[in-house]
Amino acid sequence: MQLEGKVAVVTGGTRGIGRAIVEALLTGGAEVVFGARTAADVERSGRELGEGARGAVCDVRDPEACRRL
């Protein structure tokens, strides 16, 4: 995938399928904003994923949290 210059948003981006999607998007050149329910998960994944990935605490059950993401 050629995704340079694109920004993707992935909820549940710290584990499982969501994490795999984040990694694939980064490999393709996209910048990725990922959400997770806990700050600890966001911080850990941000360190592991490195450049091009930004995380935010976001519980998709909370509409206001989704708007902030």
Distance bins in CASP14 RR format, pairs under 12 A and 6 or more apart:
PFRMAT RR
TARGET T0000
AUTHOR 0000-0000-0000
RMODE 2
METHOD distances of the structure
MODEL  1
1 8 0 0 0 0 0 1 0 0 0 0 0
1 21 0 0 0 0 0 1 0 0 0 0 0
1 23 0 0 0 0 0 1 0 0 0 0 0
1 24 1 0 0 1 0 0 0 0 0 0 0
1 25 1 0 0 1 0 0 0 0 0 0 0
1 26 0 0 0 0 0 1 0 0 0 0 0
1 27 1 0 0 1 0 0 0 0 0 0 0
1 28 1 0 1 0 0 0 0 0 0 0 0
1 29 1 0 0 1 0 0 0 0 0 0 0
1 30 1 0 0 1 0 0 0 0 0 0 0
2 25 0 0 0 0 0 1 0 0 0 0 0
2 27 0 0 0 0 0 1 0 0 0 0 0
2 28 1 0 0 1 0 0 0 0 0 0 0
2 29 1 0 0 1 0 0 0 0 0 0 0
2 30 0 0 0 0 1 0 0 0 0 0 0
3 21 0 0 0 0 0 1 0 0 0 0 0
3 24 0 0 0 0 1 0 0 0 0 0 0
3 25 1 0 0 1 0 0 0 0 0 0 0
3 26 0 0 0 0 1 0 0 0 0 0 0
3 27 0 0 0 0 1 0 0 0 0 0 0
3 28 1 0 1 0 0 0 0 0 0 0 0
3 29 1 0 1 0 0 0 0 0 0 0 0
3 30 1 1 0 0 0 0 0 0 0 0 0
3 31 0 0 0 0 1 0 0 0 0 0 0
3 32 0 0 0 0 1 0 0 0 0 0 0
3 52 0 0 0 0 0 1 0 0 0 0 0
4 25 0 0 0 0 0 1 0 0 0 0 0
4 26 0 0 0 0 0 1 0 0 0 0 0
4 27 0 0 0 0 0 1 0 0 0 0 0
4 28 1 0 0 1 0 0 0 0 0 0 0
4 29 1 0 1 0 0 0 0 0 0 0 0
4 30 1 0 0 1 0 0 0 0 0 0 0
4 31 0 0 0 0 1 0 0 0 0 0 0
4 52 0 0 0 0 0 1 0 0 0 0 0
5 25 0 0 0 0 0 1 0 0 0 0 0
5 28 0 0 0 0 0 1 0 0 0 0 0
5 29 1 0 0 1 0 0 0 0 0 0 0
5 30 1 0 0 1 0 0 0 0 0 0 0
5 31 1 0 0 1 0 0 0 0 0 0 0
5 32 0 0 0 0 0 1 0 0 0 0 0
5 52 0 0 0 0 0 1 0 0 0 0 0
6 25 0 0 0 0 1 0 0 0 0 0 0
6 26 0 0 0 0 0 1 0 0 0 0 0
6 28 0 0 0 0 1 0 0 0 0 0 0
6 29 1 0 0 1 0 0 0 0 0 0 0
6 30 1 0 1 0 0 0 0 0 0 0 0
6 31 1 0 0 1 0 0 0 0 0 0 0
6 32 0 0 0 0 1 0 0 0 0 0 0
6 33 0 0 0 0 0 1 0 0 0 0 0
6 52 0 0 0 0 0 1 0 0 0 0 0
7 25 0 0 0 0 1 0 0 0 0 0 0
7 26 0 0 0 0 0 1 0 0 0 0 0
7 29 0 0 0 0 0 1 0 0 0 0 0
7 30 1 0 0 1 0 0 0 0 0 0 0
7 31 1 0 1 0 0 0 0 0 0 0 0
7 32 1 0 0 1 0 0 0 0 0 0 0
7 33 1 0 0 1 0 0 0 0 0 0 0
7 34 0 0 0 0 0 1 0 0 0 0 0
7 52 0 0 0 0 1 0 0 0 0 0 0
7 53 0 0 0 0 0 1 0 0 0 0 0
7 54 0 0 0 0 1 0 0 0 0 0 0
8 18 0 0 0 0 0 1 0 0 0 0 0
8 21 0 0 0 0 1 0 0 0 0 0 0
8 22 0 0 0 0 1 0 0 0 0 0 0
8 23 0 0 0 0 0 1 0 0 0 0 0
8 24 0 0 0 0 1 0 0 0 0 0 0
8 25 1 0 1 0 0 0 0 0 0 0 0
8 26 0 0 0 0 1 0 0 0 0 0 0
8 27 0 0 0 0 0 1 0 0 0 0 0
8 28 0 0 0 0 1 0 0 0 0 0 0
8 29 0 0 0 0 1 0 0 0 0 0 0
8 30 1 0 1 0 0 0 0 0 0 0 0
8 31 1 0 0 1 0 0 0 0 0 0 0
8 32 1 0 1 0 0 0 0 0 0 0 0
8 33 1 0 0 1 0 0 0 0 0 0 0
8 34 0 0 0 0 1 0 0 0 0 0 0
8 35 0 0 0 0 0 1 0 0 0 0 0
8 52 0 0 0 0 0 1 0 0 0 0 0
8 53 0 0 0 0 0 1 0 0 0 0 0
8 54 0 0 0 0 0 1 0 0 0 0 0
9 18 0 0 0 0 0 1 0 0 0 0 0
9 21 0 0 0 0 0 1 0 0 0 0 0
9 22 0 0 0 0 0 1 0 0 0 0 0
9 25 0 0 0 0 1 0 0 0 0 0 0
9 30 0 0 0 0 0 1 0 0 0 0 0
9 31 0 0 0 0 0 1 0 0 0 0 0
9 32 1 0 0 1 0 0 0 0 0 0 0
9 33 1 0 1 0 0 0 0 0 0 0 0
9 34 1 0 0 1 0 0 0 0 0 0 0
9 35 1 0 0 1 0 0 0 0 0 0 0
9 53 0 0 0 0 0 1 0 0 0 0 0
9 54 0 0 0 0 1 0 0 0 0 0 0
9 55 0 0 0 0 1 0 0 0 0 0 0
9 56 0 0 0 0 1 0 0 0 0 0 0
9 58 0 0 0 0 1 0 0 0 0 0 0
9 60 0 0 0 0 0 1 0 0 0 0 0
9 66 0 0 0 0 1 0 0 0 0 0 0
9 68 0 0 0 0 0 1 0 0 0 0 0
9 69 1 0 0 1 0 0 0 0 0 0 0
10 16 0 0 0 0 0 1 0 0 0 0 0
10 17 0 0 0 0 1 0 0 0 0 0 0
10 18 1 0 1 0 0 0 0 0 0 0 0
10 19 0 0 0 0 1 0 0 0 0 0 0
10 20 0 0 0 0 1 0 0 0 0 0 0
10 21 1 0 1 0 0 0 0 0 0 0 0
10 22 1 0 1 0 0 0 0 0 0 0 0
10 23 0 0 0 0 0 1 0 0 0 0 0
10 24 0 0 0 0 1 0 0 0 0 0 0
10 25 1 0 0 1 0 0 0 0 0 0 0
10 26 0 0 0 0 0 1 0 0 0 0 0
10 30 0 0 0 0 1 0 0 0 0 0 0
10 31 0 0 0 0 0 1 0 0 0 0 0
10 32 1 0 0 1 0 0 0 0 0 0 0
10 33 1 0 0 1 0 0 0 0 0 0 0
10 34 1 0 1 0 0 0 0 0 0 0 0
10 35 1 0 0 1 0 0 0 0 0 0 0
10 36 0 0 0 0 1 0 0 0 0 0 0
10 45 0 0 0 0 0 1 0 0 0 0 0
10 49 0 0 0 0 0 1 0 0 0 0 0
10 53 0 0 0 0 1 0 0 0 0 0 0
10 54 0 0 0 0 0 1 0 0 0 0 0
10 55 0 0 0 0 1 0 0 0 0 0 0
10 56 0 0 0 0 0 1 0 0 0 0 0
10 58 0 0 0 0 0 1 0 0 0 0 0
10 60 0 0 0 0 0 1 0 0 0 0 0
10 69 0 0 0 0 0 1 0 0 0 0 0
11 17 0 0 0 0 0 1 0 0 0 0 0
11 18 1 0 0 1 0 0 0 0 0 0 0
11 19 0 0 0 0 0 1 0 0 0 0 0
11 21 0 0 0 0 1 0 0 0 0 0 0
11 22 0 0 0 0 0 1 0 0 0 0 0
11 32 0 0 0 0 0 1 0 0 0 0 0
11 33 0 0 0 0 1 0 0 0 0 0 0
11 34 1 0 0 1 0 0 0 0 0 0 0
11 35 1 0 1 0 0 0 0 0 0 0 0
11 36 0 0 0 0 1 0 0 0 0 0 0
11 37 0 0 0 0 1 0 0 0 0 0 0
11 42 0 0 0 0 0 1 0 0 0 0 0
11 55 0 0 0 0 0 1 0 0 0 0 0
11 56 0 0 0 0 1 0 0 0 0 0 0
11 57 0 0 0 0 0 1 0 0 0 0 0
11 58 1 0 0 1 0 0 0 0 0 0 0
11 59 0 0 0 0 1 0 0 0 0 0 0
11 60 1 0 1 0 0 0 0 0 0 0 0
11 61 0 0 0 0 0 1 0 0 0 0 0
11 62 0 0 0 0 0 1 0 0 0 0 0
11 65 0 0 0 0 1 0 0 0 0 0 0
11 66 1 0 0 1 0 0 0 0 0 0 0
11 69 1 0 0 1 0 0 0 0 0 0 0
12 18 1 0 1 0 0 0 0 0 0 0 0
12 19 1 0 0 1 0 0 0 0 0 0 0
12 20 0 0 0 0 0 1 0 0 0 0 0
12 21 0 0 0 0 1 0 0 0 0 0 0
12 22 0 0 0 0 1 0 0 0 0 0 0
12 32 0 0 0 0 0 1 0 0 0 0 0
12 33 0 0 0 0 0 1 0 0 0 0 0
12 34 1 0 0 1 0 0 0 0 0 0 0
12 35 1 0 1 0 0 0 0 0 0 0 0
12 36 1 0 1 0 0 0 0 0 0 0 0
12 37 1 0 0 1 0 0 0 0 0 0 0
12 38 0 0 0 0 0 1 0 0 0 0 0
12 41 0 0 0 0 1 0 0 0 0 0 0
12 42 0 0 0 0 0 1 0 0 0 0 0
12 45 0 0 0 0 1 0 0 0 0 0 0
12 55 0 0 0 0 0 1 0 0 0 0 0
12 56 0 0 0 0 0 1 0 0 0 0 0
12 57 0 0 0 0 0 1 0 0 0 0 0
12 58 0 0 0 0 1 0 0 0 0 0 0
12 59 0 0 0 0 1 0 0 0 0 0 0
12 60 1 0 0 1 0 0 0 0 0 0 0
12 66 0 0 0 0 0 1 0 0 0 0 0
12 69 0 0 0 0 0 1 0 0 0 0 0
13 19 1 0 1 0 0 0 0 0 0 0 0
13 20 0 0 0 0 1 0 0 0 0 0 0
13 21 1 0 0 1 0 0 0 0 0 0 0
13 22 1 0 1 0 0 0 0 0 0 0 0
13 23 0 0 0 0 1 0 0 0 0 0 0
13 24 0 0 0 0 0 1 0 0 0 0 0
13 25 0 0 0 0 0 1 0 0 0 0 0
13 26 0 0 0 0 0 1 0 0 0 0 0
13 32 0 0 0 0 1 0 0 0 0 0 0
13 33 0 0 0 0 1 0 0 0 0 0 0
13 34 1 0 1 0 0 0 0 0 0 0 0
13 35 1 0 1 0 0 0 0 0 0 0 0
13 36 1 0 0 1 0 0 0 0 0 0 0
13 37 0 0 0 0 0 1 0 0 0 0 0
13 38 0 0 0 0 0 1 0 0 0 0 0
13 41 0 0 0 0 1 0 0 0 0 0 0
13 42 0 0 0 0 1 0 0 0 0 0 0
13 44 0 0 0 0 0 1 0 0 0 0 0
13 45 1 0 0 1 0 0 0 0 0 0 0
13 46 0 0 0 0 0 1 0 0 0 0 0
13 48 0 0 0 0 0 1 0 0 0 0 0
13 49 0 0 0 0 1 0 0 0 0 0 0
13 53 0 0 0 0 1 0 0 0 0 0 0
13 54 0 0 0 0 0 1 0 0 0 0 0
13 55 0 0 0 0 1 0 0 0 0 0 0
13 56 0 0 0 0 0 1 0 0 0 0 0
13 57 0 0 0 0 0 1 0 0 0 0 0
13 58 0 0 0 0 1 0 0 0 0 0 0
13 60 0 0 0 0 0 1 0 0 0 0 0
13 69 0 0 0 0 0 1 0 0 0 0 0
14 20 0 0 0 0 0 1 0 0 0 0 0
14 21 0 0 0 0 0 1 0 0 0 0 0
14 22 0 0 0 0 1 0 0 0 0 0 0
14 23 0 0 0 0 0 1 0 0 0 0 0
14 32 0 0 0 0 0 1 0 0 0 0 0
14 34 1 0 0 1 0 0 0 0 0 0 0
14 35 1 0 0 1 0 0 0 0 0 0 0
14 36 1 0 1 0 0 0 0 0 0 0 0
14 37 0 0 0 0 1 0 0 0 0 0 0
14 38 0 0 0 0 1 0 0 0 0 0 0
14 39 0 0 0 0 0 1 0 0 0 0 0
14 40 0 0 0 0 1 0 0 0 0 0 0
14 41 1 0 1 0 0 0 0 0 0 0 0
14 42 1 0 0 1 0 0 0 0 0 0 0
14 43 0 0 0 0 1 0 0 0 0 0 0
14 44 1 0 0 1 0 0 0 0 0 0 0
14 45 1 0 1 0 0 0 0 0 0 0 0
14 46 0 0 0 0 1 0 0 0 0 0 0
14 47 0 0 0 0 0 1 0 0 0 0 0
14 48 0 0 0 0 1 0 0 0 0 0 0
14 49 0 0 0 0 1 0 0 0 0 0 0
14 53 0 0 0 0 0 1 0 0 0 0 0
14 55 0 0 0 0 1 0 0 0 0 0 0
14 56 0 0 0 0 0 1 0 0 0 0 0
14 57 0 0 0 0 0 1 0 0 0 0 0
14 58 0 0 0 0 0 1 0 0 0 0 0
15 21 0 0 0 0 0 1 0 0 0 0 0
15 22 0 0 0 0 0 1 0 0 0 0 0
15 23 0 0 0 0 0 1 0 0 0 0 0
15 34 0 0 0 0 0 1 0 0 0 0 0
15 35 0 0 0 0 0 1 0 0 0 0 0
15 36 1 0 0 1 0 0 0 0 0 0 0
15 37 0 0 0 0 0 1 0 0 0 0 0
15 38 0 0 0 0 0 1 0 0 0 0 0
15 41 1 0 0 1 0 0 0 0 0 0 0
15 42 0 0 0 0 0 1 0 0 0 0 0
15 44 0 0 0 0 0 1 0 0 0 0 0
15 45 0 0 0 0 1 0 0 0 0 0 0
15 48 0 0 0 0 0 1 0 0 0 0 0
16 22 0 0 0 0 1 0 0 0 0 0 0
16 23 0 0 0 0 0 1 0 0 0 0 0
16 34 0 0 0 0 0 1 0 0 0 0 0
16 36 0 0 0 0 0 1 0 0 0 0 0
16 41 0 0 0 0 0 1 0 0 0 0 0
16 45 0 0 0 0 0 1 0 0 0 0 0
17 23 0 0 0 0 0 1 0 0 0 0 0
17 24 0 0 0 0 0 1 0 0 0 0 0
18 24 0 0 0 0 1 0 0 0 0 0 0
18 25 0 0 0 0 1 0 0 0 0 0 0
18 32 0 0 0 0 0 1 0 0 0 0 0
18 34 1 0 0 1 0 0 0 0 0 0 0
18 35 0 0 0 0 1 0 0 0 0 0 0
18 36 0 0 0 0 1 0 0 0 0 0 0
18 41 0 0 0 0 0 1 0 0 0 0 0
18 45 0 0 0 0 0 1 0 0 0 0 0
18 49 0 0 0 0 0 1 0 0 0 0 0
19 25 0 0 0 0 0 1 0 0 0 0 0
19 26 0 0 0 0 0 1 0 0 0 0 0
19 32 0 0 0 0 0 1 0 0 0 0 0
19 34 0 0 0 0 1 0 0 0 0 0 0
19 35 0 0 0 0 0 1 0 0 0 0 0
19 36 0 0 0 0 1 0 0 0 0 0 0
19 41 0 0 0 0 1 0 0 0 0 0 0
19 44 0 0 0 0 0 1 0 0 0 0 0
19 45 1 0 0 1 0 0 0 0 0 0 0
19 46 0 0 0 0 0 1 0 0 0 0 0
19 48 0 0 0 0 1 0 0 0 0 0 0
19 49 0 0 0 0 1 0 0 0 0 0 0
19 53 0 0 0 0 0 1 0 0 0 0 0
20 26 0 0 0 0 0 1 0 0 0 0 0
20 27 0 0 0 0 0 1 0 0 0 0 0
20 32 0 0 0 0 0 1 0 0 0 0 0
20 34 0 0 0 0 0 1 0 0 0 0 0
20 49 0 0 0 0 0 1 0 0 0 0 0
21 27 0 0 0 0 0 1 0 0 0 0 0
21 28 0 0 0 0 0 1 0 0 0 0 0
21 30 0 0 0 0 0 1 0 0 0 0 0
21 32 0 0 0 0 1 0 0 0 0 0 0
21 34 0 0 0 0 1 0 0 0 0 0 0
21 35 0 0 0 0 0 1 0 0 0 0 0
21 49 0 0 0 0 0 1 0 0 0 0 0
21 53 0 0 0 0 0 1 0 0 0 0 0
22 28 0 0 0 0 0 1 0 0 0 0 0
22 29 0 0 0 0 0 1 0 0 0 0 0
22 30 0 0 0 0 1 0 0 0 0 0 0
22 31 0 0 0 0 0 1 0 0 0 0 0
22 32 1 0 1 0 0 0 0 0 0 0 0
22 33 0 0 0 0 1 0 0 0 0 0 0
22 34 1 0 1 0 0 0 0 0 0 0 0
22 35 0 0 0 0 1 0 0 0 0 0 0
22 36 0 0 0 0 0 1 0 0 0 0 0
22 42 0 0 0 0 0 1 0 0 0 0 0
22 45 1 0 0 1 0 0 0 0 0 0 0
22 46 0 0 0 0 1 0 0 0 0 0 0
22 48 0 0 0 0 0 1 0 0 0 0 0
22 49 1 0 0 1 0 0 0 0 0 0 0
22 50 0 0 0 0 0 1 0 0 0 0 0
22 52 0 0 0 0 1 0 0 0 0 0 0
22 53 1 0 0 1 0 0 0 0 0 0 0
22 54 0 0 0 0 0 1 0 0 0 0 0
22 55 0 0 0 0 1 0 0 0 0 0 0
23 29 0 0 0 0 0 1 0 0 0 0 0
23 30 0 0 0 0 0 1 0 0 0 0 0
23 32 0 0 0 0 1 0 0 0 0 0 0
23 34 0 0 0 0 0 1 0 0 0 0 0
23 45 0 0 0 0 0 1 0 0 0 0 0
23 46 0 0 0 0 0 1 0 0 0 0 0
23 48 0 0 0 0 1 0 0 0 0 0 0
23 49 1 0 0 1 0 0 0 0 0 0 0
23 50 0 0 0 0 0 1 0 0 0 0 0
23 52 0 0 0 0 0 1 0 0 0 0 0
23 53 0 0 0 0 1 0 0 0 0 0 0
24 30 0 0 0 0 1 0 0 0 0 0 0
24 32 0 0 0 0 1 0 0 0 0 0 0
24 49 0 0 0 0 0 1 0 0 0 0 0
25 31 0 0 0 0 1 0 0 0 0 0 0
25 32 1 0 1 0 0 0 0 0 0 0 0
25 33 0 0 0 0 0 1 0 0 0 0 0
25 34 0 0 0 0 1 0 0 0 0 0 0
25 49 0 0 0 0 0 1 0 0 0 0 0
25 52 0 0 0 0 1 0 0 0 0 0 0
25 53 0 0 0 0 1 0 0 0 0 0 0
26 32 1 0 1 0 0 0 0 0 0 0 0
26 33 0 0 0 0 0 1 0 0 0 0 0
26 34 0 0 0 0 1 0 0 0 0 0 0
26 45 0 0 0 0 0 1 0 0 0 0 0
26 46 0 0 0 0 0 1 0 0 0 0 0
26 48 0 0 0 0 0 1 0 0 0 0 0
26 49 1 0 0 1 0 0 0 0 0 0 0
26 50 0 0 0 0 1 0 0 0 0 0 0
26 51 0 0 0 0 1 0 0 0 0 0 0
26 52 1 0 0 1 0 0 0 0 0 0 0
26 53 1 0 0 1 0 0 0 0 0 0 0
26 54 0 0 0 0 0 1 0 0 0 0 0
27 49 0 0 0 0 0 1 0 0 0 0 0
27 52 0 0 0 0 0 1 0 0 0 0 0
27 53 0 0 0 0 0 1 0 0 0 0 0
28 52 0 0 0 0 0 1 0 0 0 0 0
29 51 0 0 0 0 0 1 0 0 0 0 0
29 52 0 0 0 0 1 0 0 0 0 0 0
29 53 0 0 0 0 0 1 0 0 0 0 0
30 49 0 0 0 0 0 1 0 0 0 0 0
30 51 0 0 0 0 0 1 0 0 0 0 0
30 52 0 0 0 0 1 0 0 0 0 0 0
30 53 0 0 0 0 1 0 0 0 0 0 0
30 54 0 0 0 0 0 1 0 0 0 0 0
31 49 0 0 0 0 0 1 0 0 0 0 0
31 50 0 0 0 0 0 1 0 0 0 0 0
31 51 0 0 0 0 1 0 0 0 0 0 0
31 52 1 0 1 0 0 0 0 0 0 0 0
31 53 1 0 0 1 0 0 0 0 0 0 0
31 54 1 0 0 1 0 0 0 0 0 0 0
31 55 0 0 0 0 0 1 0 0 0 0 0
32 45 0 0 0 0 0 1 0 0 0 0 0
32 46 0 0 0 0 0 1 0 0 0 0 0
32 49 1 0 0 1 0 0 0 0 0 0 0
32 50 0 0 0 0 0 1 0 0 0 0 0
32 51 0 0 0 0 0 1 0 0 0 0 0
32 52 1 0 0 1 0 0 0 0 0 0 0
32 53 1 0 1 0 0 0 0 0 0 0 0
32 54 1 0 0 1 0 0 0 0 0 0 0
32 55 0 0 0 0 1 0 0 0 0 0 0
32 56 0 0 0 0 0 1 0 0 0 0 0
33 42 0 0 0 0 0 1 0 0 0 0 0
33 45 0 0 0 0 0 1 0 0 0 0 0
33 46 0 0 0 0 0 1 0 0 0 0 0
33 49 0 0 0 0 0 1 0 0 0 0 0
33 52 0 0 0 0 1 0 0 0 0 0 0
33 53 1 0 0 1 0 0 0 0 0 0 0
33 54 1 0 1 0 0 0 0 0 0 0 0
33 55 1 0 0 1 0 0 0 0 0 0 0
33 56 1 0 0 1 0 0 0 0 0 0 0
33 57 0 0 0 0 0 1 0 0 0 0 0
33 58 0 0 0 0 1 0 0 0 0 0 0
33 68 0 0 0 0 0 1 0 0 0 0 0
33 69 1 0 0 1 0 0 0 0 0 0 0
34 41 0 0 0 0 1 0 0 0 0 0 0
34 42 1 0 0 1 0 0 0 0 0 0 0
34 43 0 0 0 0 0 1 0 0 0 0 0
34 44 0 0 0 0 0 1 0 0 0 0 0
34 45 1 0 0 1 0 0 0 0 0 0 0
34 46 0 0 0 0 1 0 0 0 0 0 0
34 48 0 0 0 0 0 1 0 0 0 0 0
34 49 1 0 0 1 0 0 0 0 0 0 0
34 50 0 0 0 0 0 1 0 0 0 0 0
34 52 0 0 0 0 0 1 0 0 0 0 0
34 53 1 0 0 1 0 0 0 0 0 0 0
34 54 1 0 0 1 0 0 0 0 0 0 0
34 55 1 0 1 0 0 0 0 0 0 0 0
34 56 1 0 0 1 0 0 0 0 0 0 0
34 57 0 0 0 0 0 1 0 0 0 0 0
34 58 0 0 0 0 1 0 0 0 0 0 0
34 69 0 0 0 0 1 0 0 0 0 0 0
35 41 0 0 0 0 1 0 0 0 0 0 0
35 42 1 0 0 1 0 0 0 0 0 0 0
35 43 0 0 0 0 0 1 0 0 0 0 0
35 45 0 0 0 0 1 0 0 0 0 0 0
35 46 0 0 0 0 0 1 0 0 0 0 0
35 49 0 0 0 0 0 1 0 0 0 0 0
35 53 0 0 0 0 0 1 0 0 0 0 0
35 54 0 0 0 0 1 0 0 0 0 0 0
35 55 1 0 1 0 0 0 0 0 0 0 0
35 56 1 0 1 0 0 0 0 0 0 0 0
35 57 1 0 0 1 0 0 0 0 0 0 0
35 58 1 0 1 0 0 0 0 0 0 0 0
35 59 0 0 0 0 1 0 0 0 0 0 0
35 60 0 0 0 0 1 0 0 0 0 0 0
35 62 0 0 0 0 0 1 0 0 0 0 0
35 65 0 0 0 0 1 0 0 0 0 0 0
35 66 0 0 0 0 1 0 0 0 0 0 0
35 68 0 0 0 0 0 1 0 0 0 0 0
35 69 1 0 0 1 0 0 0 0 0 0 0
36 42 1 0 1 0 0 0 0 0 0 0 0
36 43 0 0 0 0 1 0 0 0 0 0 0
36 44 0 0 0 0 1 0 0 0 0 0 0
36 45 1 0 0 1 0 0 0 0 0 0 0
36 46 0 0 0 0 1 0 0 0 0 0 0
36 49 0 0 0 0 0 1 0 0 0 0 0
36 53 0 0 0 0 0 1 0 0 0 0 0
36 54 0 0 0 0 0 1 0 0 0 0 0
36 55 1 0 0 1 0 0 0 0 0 0 0
36 56 0 0 0 0 1 0 0 0 0 0 0
36 57 1 0 0 1 0 0 0 0 0 0 0
36 58 1 0 0 1 0 0 0 0 0 0 0
36 59 0 0 0 0 1 0 0 0 0 0 0
36 60 0 0 0 0 0 1 0 0 0 0 0
36 65 0 0 0 0 0 1 0 0 0 0 0
36 69 0 0 0 0 0 1 0 0 0 0 0
37 45 0 0 0 0 0 1 0 0 0 0 0
37 55 0 0 0 0 0 1 0 0 0 0 0
37 56 0 0 0 0 0 1 0 0 0 0 0
37 57 1 0 0 1 0 0 0 0 0 0 0
37 58 1 0 0 1 0 0 0 0 0 0 0
37 59 1 0 1 0 0 0 0 0 0 0 0
37 60 0 0 0 0 1 0 0 0 0 0 0
37 61 0 0 0 0 1 0 0 0 0 0 0
37 62 0 0 0 0 1 0 0 0 0 0 0
37 65 0 0 0 0 1 0 0 0 0 0 0
37 69 0 0 0 0 0 1 0 0 0 0 0
38 44 0 0 0 0 1 0 0 0 0 0 0
38 45 0 0 0 0 0 1 0 0 0 0 0
38 55 0 0 0 0 0 1 0 0 0 0 0
38 56 0 0 0 0 0 1 0 0 0 0 0
38 57 1 0 0 1 0 0 0 0 0 0 0
38 58 0 0 0 0 0 1 0 0 0 0 0
38 59 0 0 0 0 1 0 0 0 0 0 0
39 45 0 0 0 0 0 1 0 0 0 0 0
39 46 0 0 0 0 0 1 0 0 0 0 0
39 55 0 0 0 0 1 0 0 0 0 0 0
39 56 0 0 0 0 1 0 0 0 0 0 0
39 57 1 0 1 0 0 0 0 0 0 0 0
39 58 0 0 0 0 0 1 0 0 0 0 0
39 59 0 0 0 0 0 1 0 0 0 0 0
40 46 0 0 0 0 0 1 0 0 0 0 0
40 47 0 0 0 0 0 1 0 0 0 0 0
40 57 0 0 0 0 1 0 0 0 0 0 0
41 47 0 0 0 0 0 1 0 0 0 0 0
41 48 0 0 0 0 0 1 0 0 0 0 0
41 49 0 0 0 0 0 1 0 0 0 0 0
41 55 0 0 0 0 1 0 0 0 0 0 0
41 56 0 0 0 0 0 1 0 0 0 0 0
41 57 0 0 0 0 1 0 0 0 0 0 0
41 58 0 0 0 0 0 1 0 0 0 0 0
41 59 0 0 0 0 0 1 0 0 0 0 0
42 48 0 0 0 0 0 1 0 0 0 0 0
42 49 0 0 0 0 0 1 0 0 0 0 0
42 53 0 0 0 0 0 1 0 0 0 0 0
42 54 0 0 0 0 1 0 0 0 0 0 0
42 55 1 0 1 0 0 0 0 0 0 0 0
42 56 1 0 0 1 0 0 0 0 0 0 0
42 57 1 0 1 0 0 0 0 0 0 0 0
42 58 0 0 0 0 1 0 0 0 0 0 0
42 59 0 0 0 0 0 1 0 0 0 0 0
42 69 0 0 0 0 0 1 0 0 0 0 0
43 49 0 0 0 0 0 1 0 0 0 0 0
43 50 0 0 0 0 0 1 0 0 0 0 0
43 53 0 0 0 0 0 1 0 0 0 0 0
43 54 0 0 0 0 0 1 0 0 0 0 0
43 55 0 0 0 0 1 0 0 0 0 0 0
43 56 0 0 0 0 0 1 0 0 0 0 0
43 57 0 0 0 0 1 0 0 0 0 0 0
44 50 0 0 0 0 0 1 0 0 0 0 0
44 53 0 0 0 0 0 1 0 0 0 0 0
44 55 0 0 0 0 0 1 0 0 0 0 0
45 53 1 0 0 1 0 0 0 0 0 0 0
45 54 0 0 0 0 0 1 0 0 0 0 0
45 55 1 0 0 1 0 0 0 0 0 0 0
45 56 0 0 0 0 0 1 0 0 0 0 0
45 57 0 0 0 0 0 1 0 0 0 0 0
46 52 0 0 0 0 1 0 0 0 0 0 0
46 53 1 0 1 0 0 0 0 0 0 0 0
46 54 1 0 0 1 0 0 0 0 0 0 0
46 55 1 0 0 1 0 0 0 0 0 0 0
46 56 0 0 0 0 0 1 0 0 0 0 0
47 53 0 0 0 0 1 0 0 0 0 0 0
47 55 0 0 0 0 0 1 0 0 0 0 0
48 55 0 0 0 0 0 1 0 0 0 0 0
49 55 0 0 0 0 1 0 0 0 0 0 0
54 69 0 0 0 0 0 1 0 0 0 0 0
55 68 0 0 0 0 0 1 0 0 0 0 0
55 69 0 0 0 0 1 0 0 0 0 0 0
56 65 0 0 0 0 1 0 0 0 0 0 0
56 66 0 0 0 0 0 1 0 0 0 0 0
56 67 0 0 0 0 0 1 0 0 0 0 0
56 68 1 0 0 1 0 0 0 0 0 0 0
56 69 1 0 1 0 0 0 0 0 0 0 0
57 65 1 0 0 1 0 0 0 0 0 0 0
57 66 0 0 0 0 0 1 0 0 0 0 0
57 68 0 0 0 0 1 0 0 0 0 0 0
57 69 0 0 0 0 1 0 0 0 0 0 0
58 64 0 0 0 0 1 0 0 0 0 0 0
58 65 1 0 1 0 0 0 0 0 0 0 0
58 66 1 0 0 1 0 0 0 0 0 0 0
58 67 0 0 0 0 1 0 0 0 0 0 0
58 68 1 0 0 1 0 0 0 0 0 0 0
58 69 1 0 1 0 0 0 0 0 0 0 0
59 65 1 0 1 0 0 0 0 0 0 0 0
59 66 0 0 0 0 1 0 0 0 0 0 0
59 68 0 0 0 0 0 1 0 0 0 0 0
59 69 0 0 0 0 1 0 0 0 0 0 0
60 66 1 0 1 0 0 0 0 0 0 0 0
60 67 0 0 0 0 0 1 0 0 0 0 0
60 68 0 0 0 0 0 1 0 0 0 0 0
60 69 0 0 0 0 1 0 0 0 0 0 0
62 68 0 0 0 0 1 0 0 0 0 0 0
62 69 0 0 0 0 0 1 0 0 0 0 0
63 69 0 0 0 0 0 1 0 0 0 0 0
END
